[in-house]
Amino acid sequence: MSERMDQGKFETVLDSVARQLALEAQEKPFPNSGDFEQRTRELLSERGGDQMKVDFDPHPHVFPDICLGQYGVEVKFTAKDTWRSVANSVFESSRNEDVQHVYILFGKMGGAPEVRWGHYESCVMHVRTSHVPRFEVEMYPESSLFERFGITYEEFHRSDPEQKMNYVRQYARARLKPGERLWWLEEKSESEHTLPLQVRLYMHLPQDEKRALRAEAALLCPQVVKPSRSRNKYNDTVMYLITRHGVLCPQARDLFSAGSVALRTDETRGGNYVERALRDIESEMRNAAERLEAAAFVEYWGYDVPKERRIAEWLKQADMLARDWRPSGVLFQRRRFD
């Protein structure tokens, strides 16, 4: 596209294209997104004249869909009666770097068919925190996601992946409901924010892995020492295993209060099974305190402490949560932590 077309003129052309698409949709709704995008390209080519050179055979994964020099149009389509849609990955690895101004053109075929356009930055209103976080867009939302981030869209785009993920984490954590956890904790780039594709059952894991996972879960979730009748005492441990390791534990008592874990070192029945189960994995809990990243403690405790103080801090928390027994009086007695 020639640089002679200023932004105001481009938006006038885009407005004309949207009106024409709406008229055609009201006469006969577009059947699918491919037809809608193709017609959008045709109209942009017709109404932009020599100043718009539309590529009718673009790379299938380029962002935005239609690149016109410094201007770009991301085309969204839905057969439903909604102005909301999932958009591109927050990492924008396929973004055309020639594009300086990104627009969205949205065709809504449900209800009364309509077509609208807007500035992409203003329409991004949410980020869906799946294994690859993706923006969600909506025409004319109350506020944009970037306003809540406190930066512009272009500033976010220029940020490196770790910086982007920091914004996304803060946003996601602020929206968590009680008992909910993020699907990731570590501060890593896009390719590493994935879970195993196949969820594994806890009871089928080898014993050494079970012990390591129970130790991590116990350390991060000291509420396991609560009385047996306490509600939701194992919720965080089960959530930790599934969200962090992709491991499903259908029976939470298998982790700490079942005889299979409490009687491993002493087959005598009775007593405090949770205490006995924790004493059996003290070594693994010490190892977990050394190797787990700070973000895990911030996520589950709300703060981090130095590695050498984590067991002592866990004991303090456990003492406040336990009833009828004092964890610091019976656990980790082979080394002083005070």
N, C-alpha and C positions, 0 to 999 in steps of 0.2 A: 504494500500500500504506500502511496506517496505520502510523505510527511506533511504535504500541504493541507490535508484534511485535519482540522483542529478537533478537539474533543467535543465541542458543542455541535459541530456538524455531524460527527459520527453518531452522537446520541439522537440527533434528529432522524438520521437514517434508521437507527435501531428502533426508534419509536414508530416509524412508518412500517417497518417490517413486522413489528409486534401487532399493530392494528390489522394489517392484512392477514396475518396468520390467524388472528382471532375471528375475523369475518369468515374465513374458509373453514375454521373449526366449528363455528356456529351453524354453518350450512351442512357440513359433514365432518364429524370429529375425526382427527387423524387416528389411524388404527394402531400405530406403534411408534416408538421413539425414533426408529430409523427413518421412517417417512417424514416425521416432523423435522428432524435435523436436516434431512436432504432438502426439504422445502425452504427451511431457514437459509441454507447456503444459496439456493437459487435466488431468493428475494434479496439477500445481501449483495449478491453479484449484480443483479438487475438495478437496484436502487443506489448502489454505491458508485456505479459507473467505472471509469478508468482508475479511480482512486482506490478501488477495492479489488484486489486480486484474490479470489476465493479458491482455496485448494479443495477440489472435490474428491480427492483420494488421499486424505491425511493419514498419518500414523494412527493406528487404532487406540493407542493409550496416551496420546499427547494431551496435556492440559494447558489451556482450556481447549474445548472441542474445535473451535474455529479461530484460527490465528490470522490476524490482519495487521501485520506490522506491529506497531506499538499497542494495538487494541486486540482484545481477545474476548470471545463469547463462549461461555459454558452453557450448553443447552441441556435443560432438564425437562422431563416429560413424565406425566402420570395419567393413568386412566381413572384415577380416583378423584374424589372431590376434596382435594387438599392442596395447600401451597407449600407443603413440606416434603423434603426429599434428602436422602443420603447423598453426599457429594464425595469429593476426592480425599485421598489420604492427607493427613496433616503434614506429612513430610514432603509432598509435592515433588517427588523425585523425577517426574516426567514433565515438569513445567517448561514451557517454551520461554526461554529467558529474554527473547526479544519483546515479549508482551509486558507492557508497563501498566496498562489499565485493564482490569478484568471485569467483565459484565456477566450477568446471568440472564438468560432468556428462558422463561418457564411456560410450558404448555400444559394447562390443566384441562383434561377432557371429561372428567367426572362432573356431575351436576350440570351447571350452565358452563359450557366450554369457554375458556378465556385464556389469553396469553398476556403475560406481563414481563417487563424487564427491570433490572435494578443493578446497582453496583454490588459486585460480589462481596466486597468487604462488609457492606451493610447487611447482607442477607445471611451470612454465616452466623448462626445463633446458638450452636451447640456442637459438642464433639462427642461422638459415640465411642466409648472406650472399650472397643473390642480388642482382639490381639494385635490388629493394626488400626490405631485410632483414626477415625474418619470424621470430617466435618459433616454437619447437617445444615441445610439451608432452608430458609423460609422467606417468602416474599413479604417485605415490610414488617419484620418482627419489632417488638417493643425495644429491644436493644441488641446490639451485635455481640458476638463472643469476644471480639478484640477489644471492645469497650470494657468488658469485664476483665480481660487480661491486663488492660492498662497500656496497650501498645497498638500501633497501627498494623494493618494486615501486611504491608510491605516490610515492616520491621520484623514481624513474625516470620515471613517468608525468608528473609535473609539470615535468620538465626540458624545455628547448627542444630542437628537432631537432638542432642542432649538438652540444649536450651529449650527447644520446643516441648520436649517431654516434661521438663520442669513446669512449664505453664499448664500442660494438660493434667499432670498429677495434682497440682494445687486445685485446679478446677474440679477434677473428679472427686478428690477428698472432701471438698466443701459440700458436695452433693450426696455423700454417703448417708444412708439411713442407719440407725442402730443395728449392729450385727452384720452389716455389709462390709466387704473388703474389696480392695482393688485386685485386678487380675495380674498385677505385677508389682514388684517392690523395688527391684534394683534399678539403678540409673544407667540404662544401657540404650543403645540405638535401636531403630525400628526392627532390624532383622533378629534381634535377640528378645524382643517382647512377644514371645510366643510360648504356648504351653504344648506339651506333647499332644499330638493329634488323637492318640488313643488313651482314654482314661483308664488307669490301672486300679484294681481292687486291692485294698490294703491287705486283706487276708491271704492274698496270693504272692506277696512280696517275700524275698529272702529275709531271714531273721536279722541279719546285720543291718539291712536297710530299714526294717521296721523299727529297730532300736534307735537308729540315727534320726528317723523322722519323729518318733515319739519324744526324743530328747529336744529337738528343735521346737516342737509344738508346746511341750511343757514349759520350756524356758520363756517363750514369747507369751504364753497364756497361763500365768500363775493361778488363775481362777480354777484350775483343775483340782486344787486342794480344798475347795469349798465342800461343805457337807453333801452327802450323796443325794439328798432331796432338793438341792438347790436347782432352780430352773436355769436352763441354758448354760450350765457350767462347762459343757464340752462344745458349745457352738463355735467358738473361735478356733479351737483346735481342729475341728473337722473342716471349717472354712479354710484354715491355713493349708491343710494338706491338699485340698482340691484346687485352690487358687494358685498356690506356689509350686506344687509338685504334680498336679494332675492325678492325685491319688484319692480315691473315694473310699471312705470308711463307713459302711452302712450301719455298723453297731459301734457307737461311740465308746461304750464301756470296754470294748476290745483294747482301747488305748491304755487305760490306767486302772480300771477297777475289776476287770475280769480275772478269774483265777489263773488263766493262761499266762498273764503277765505278772500278777502279784505273787505267785507261788513258784517262780522260776528258781530262786535261790534257797527258798525254805518252803517245803511242802506242807508245813503245819497250817491247818485251816484256822480261820478267824483272824481277828485283829483288823488293823487299818490297811486295806488292800492298796489304796492310793499311795500311802507312805511307803509300803514295801515295793511297789512298782517303781516309784521314783528313786528309791535307794539303789535299785538294781541298775539304773541308767545314769547314775551320777557322773561316771566317766564320760559318757556320751554328751551329757549336758555341759560339762566343762569344755569339751571340744566345740560344741555348738556356740558357746559364749565367745570362744576365740575366733571362729571363722565366719559367723553370720555378719552381714554388713550392717552398718549403722541404720540404714533406711528401714530394716526390718523392725528394729526396736522402736524407732520413731513411729512406725505404723501401728504397732501393737501396744507399746507402753505409753506412747505420746512424747517420748524423749529418748535420748541415748546417753549412755555412761561409758567411760573407758572400759576396754575389754576386761582388764584385771578387776574391775569392780562390779561386773554384771551379775555374778553369782551372789555376791553380798546384797545387791539391790533386789535380785529375785527373792532372796530369803526375807527381806523386809516386806515386800509385797505379799508374799505367801503367808507370813505371820498375821498380817491384817485380814487376810481372807479366810484362813482356816478357823475351824471351831473344834473345841475339844482336843486339839493337839497343837503343838508349836513346831512348825517345820524347821526353824533354825536350831531347835534343840536336838533334832535327830538326823538331819540331813547334812551332808558335806562336813562331817566332823573331822576328816583326816587333814584338814588344812584350815588355818585361821583366815577369816575374811574381814575382820573388824579393824 
